[in-house]
């Protein structure tokens, strides 16, 4: 067996191993793209963990990755809003400081959900990069995701100062995670800005 034939055989075996392990030959490369992109975020491990399932659809598209990150953020924000809504007090407790904090937190989280939903719609209108239209829509997305992040932090502040320990801990755990995935989404959106 000559050296070239041996090299071809080794390459083919490597390819077969990749297919067996990952299902497709592109999966490790797509995973690498997500890992390298997530290095630009404040919470890279959470970024990778929350976006890895999107690897097949994202491929190597920064725009698709940002869209996936916004989807993750919206899904978690909705879930957290529903959780906070379940904590809403009964009518006889509605005047307590904790009740006010929960209501404020819920209002700001729902506002954040609306902004994230708007951002995802706006991503679909961006058009081609380096156009005025692209910059306009990107600016809207950046503004709305930043506002959603502010909403999440406002919710945390309200609960931290006015809710009891059990409610504070339960809400904080969920809202912090939403704020972290939203921060990651904003970082990935910001990477779409054209460099001149």
C-alpha positions in Angstrom: 0.0 0.0 0.0 1.6 3.3 -1.0 1.7 6.4 1.2 -1.0 8.3 -0.8 -3.4 5.4 -0.6 -2.8 5.1 3.2 -3.4 8.9 3.7 -6.7 8.6 1.7 -7.8 5.6 3.8 -7.0 7.5 7.1 -9.0 10.6 5.9 -11.9 8.4 4.9 -11.9 6.7 8.3 -11.7 10.1 10.1 -14.7 11.3 8.1 -16.7 8.1 8.9 -15.9 8.6 12.6 -17.1 12.2 12.5 -20.3 11.2 10.9 -20.8 8.4 13.4 -20.1 10.7 16.4 -21.9 13.9 15.2 -24.4 12.8 12.7 -23.1 15.1 10.0 -19.7 16.2 9.0 -20.6 19.9 9.5 -21.7 19.6 13.2 -18.3 20.0 14.8 -17.6 23.0 12.6 -20.9 24.6 13.4 -20.3 23.9 17.1 -16.9 25.7 16.8 -18.6 28.6 15.2 -21.0 28.9 18.1 -18.2 28.5 20.7 -16.0 31.2 19.0 -19.0 33.6 18.6 -20.0 33.1 22.2 -16.5 34.3 23.3 -17.7 37.9 22.6 -20.5 37.6 25.2 -20.4 38.3 29.0 -21.6 34.7 29.7 -19.9 32.5 27.2 -20.6 29.1 28.9 -24.4 29.9 29.1 -24.3 31.2 25.5 -22.8 27.9 24.2 -25.2 25.8 26.4 -28.3 27.7 25.3 -27.5 28.0 21.6 -25.8 24.6 20.7 -29.1 23.0 19.8 -29.5 25.7 17.1 -26.2 24.7 15.4 -27.7 22.9 12.4 -29.9 25.9 11.5 -27.4 28.6 12.4 -24.5 27.0 10.4 -22.0 29.9 10.1 -24.4 32.8 10.0 -23.9 35.5 12.6 -27.4 36.8 11.8 -29.0 33.4 12.3 -27.0 33.1 15.6 -28.2 36.5 16.8 -31.8 35.5 15.9 -31.4 32.2 17.8 -30.1 34.1 20.8 -33.1 36.5 20.7 -35.4 33.5 20.5 -33.8 31.9 23.6 -34.1 35.2 25.4 -37.8 35.7 24.5 -38.7 32.1 25.4 -37.1 32.4 28.9 -38.5 35.9 29.4 -42.0 34.6 28.7 -41.5 31.6 31.0 -40.3 33.9 33.8 -43.2 36.3 33.3 -45.6 33.4 33.7 -43.8 32.3 36.8 -44.0 35.8 38.3 -47.6 36.1 37.4 -48.3 33.0 39.5 -46.8 34.8 42.5 -49.3 37.7 42.2 -51.0 38.1 45.5 -54.6 37.4 46.5 -56.8 40.5 46.7 -56.5 40.7 50.5 -52.7 40.9 50.2 -52.7 43.4 47.2 -51.6 46.4 49.2 -48.4 44.9 50.7 -44.9 46.1 49.6 -44.2 42.6 48.3 -47.4 42.7 46.2 -46.3 46.1 44.7 -42.9 44.7 43.9 -44.3 41.6 42.2 -46.7 43.8 40.1 -43.8 46.2 39.1 -41.6 43.2 38.3 -44.3 41.6 36.2 -45.1 44.8 34.3 -41.4 45.4 33.4 -40.9 41.7 32.4 -43.9 41.8 30.2 -42.6 45.0 28.6 -39.3 43.2 28.1 -41.1 40.3 26.4 -42.8 42.8 24.0 -39.4 44.4 23.1 -37.8 41.1 22.5 -40.7 40.0 20.3 -40.4 43.3 18.3 -36.6 42.7 18.0 -37.1 39.3 16.4 -39.6 40.7 13.9 -37.2 43.5 13.1 -34.4 41.1 12.5 -36.5 39.6 9.6 -36.7 43.1 8.0 -33.0 43.9 8.0 -32.3 43.2 4.4 -28.8 43.2 3.0 -25.8 44.3 5.1 -24.1 47.7 4.3 -27.5 49.2 3.3 -29.2 52.1 5.1 -32.2 49.8 5.7 -29.9 47.2 7.5 -28.4 49.9 9.7 -31.9 51.3 10.6 -33.3 48.0 11.6 -30.2 46.9 13.4 -30.3 50.1 15.4 -33.9 49.4 16.4 -33.0 45.8 17.5 -30.1 47.1 19.6 -32.3 49.7 21.2 -35.1 47.3 22.0 -32.8 44.5 23.4 -31.0 47.1 25.5 -34.4 48.2 26.8 -35.5 44.6 27.6 -32.2 44.2 29.6 -33.0 47.4 31.5 -36.6 46.0 32.2 -35.1 42.8 33.6 -32.8 44.7 35.9 -35.6 47.0 37.0 -37.6 43.9 37.9 -34.7 42.6 40.0 -34.2 45.9 41.8 -37.9 46.1 42.7 -38.1 42.6 44.1 -34.7 42.9 45.8 -35.8 45.9 47.8 -39.4 45.1 48.6 -40.1 41.3 48.5 -39.6 38.7 51.2 -36.6 36.3 51.2 -38.4 33.4 49.6 -40.0 35.4 46.8 -36.8 37.4 46.2 -34.7 34.2 45.8 -37.2 32.5 43.5 -37.6 35.5 41.2 -34.0 36.5 41.3 -32.8 33.0 40.1 -35.1 33.2 37.1 -34.7 36.8 36.2 -30.9 36.8 36.5 -30.8 33.9 33.9 -33.1 35.9 31.6 -30.9 39.0 31.9 -27.8 36.9 31.2 -29.2 35.4 28.0 -30.5 38.8 26.9 -27.0 40.3 27.5 -25.6 37.5 25.4 -28.2 38.2 22.7 -27.3 41.9 22.7 -23.6 41.1 22.3 -24.3 38.8 19.3 -26.6 41.5 17.8 -23.9 44.1 18.2 -21.5 41.9 16.3 -23.7 42.4 13.2 -22.9 46.0 12.9 -21.0 46.7 9.7 -17.3 47.6 10.1 -16.2 50.4 7.7 
